[in-house]
């Protein structure tokens, strides 16, 4: 997960997240990423008949 890696290395400036992420190993980050990749979205999205970028 890029965000956790950036918090860990200081690329993102948030002292709370840096404190959390700095204790994670690369293996921990991989496990977290794997967990989130398995989650299903809580809501289904429906196709819209048009968007503001298409003619209607």
C-alpha positions as CSV (number, residue, x, y, z in Angstrom):
1,X,0.0,0.0,0.0
2,X,1.7,3.1,-1.3
3,X,0.1,5.4,1.3
4,X,1.4,3.4,4.3
5,X,4.8,3.3,2.7
6,X,4.8,7.0,2.2
7,X,3.7,7.7,5.8
8,X,6.5,5.3,7.0
9,X,9.1,7.1,4.9
10,X,7.9,10.6,5.7
11,X,6.6,11.4,2.2
12,X,3.2,12.1,3.7
13,X,3.0,14.5,6.6
14,X,0.7,13.2,9.3
15,X,2.3,12.6,12.7
16,X,-0.4,10.1,13.8
17,X,-0.2,8.0,10.7
18,X,3.6,8.2,10.7
19,X,3.7,6.8,14.2
20,X,1.4,4.0,13.2
21,X,3.1,3.2,9.9
22,X,6.7,3.4,11.2
23,X,6.1,0.3,13.3
24,X,4.9,-1.7,10.3
25,X,7.3,-4.1,8.5
26,X,7.0,-4.5,4.7
27,X,5.4,-7.9,5.4
28,X,2.8,-6.2,7.6
29,X,2.0,-3.7,4.9
30,X,1.6,-6.6,2.4
31,X,-0.8,-8.4,4.7
32,X,-2.9,-5.2,5.2
33,X,-3.0,-4.6,1.4
34,X,-4.0,-8.2,0.8
35,X,-6.8,-7.9,3.4
36,X,-8.2,-4.7,1.8
37,X,-8.0,-6.1,-1.7
38,X,-10.3,-8.9,-0.6
39,X,-13.1,-6.6,0.7
40,X,-16.2,-6.2,-1.4
41,X,-17.8,-2.8,-1.8
42,X,-20.6,-2.3,0.7
43,X,-22.9,-0.6,-1.9
44,X,-23.5,-1.5,-5.5
45,X,-23.3,1.2,-8.1
46,X,-25.8,1.5,-10.9
47,X,-25.1,2.5,-14.5
48,X,-26.4,6.0,-15.2
49,X,-28.2,6.7,-18.4
50,X,-25.9,9.6,-19.1
51,X,-23.2,11.7,-17.4
52,X,-22.6,15.4,-17.7
53,X,-19.9,14.6,-20.3
54,X,-22.2,12.7,-22.7
55,X,-25.1,13.9,-24.8
56,X,-28.5,13.1,-23.5
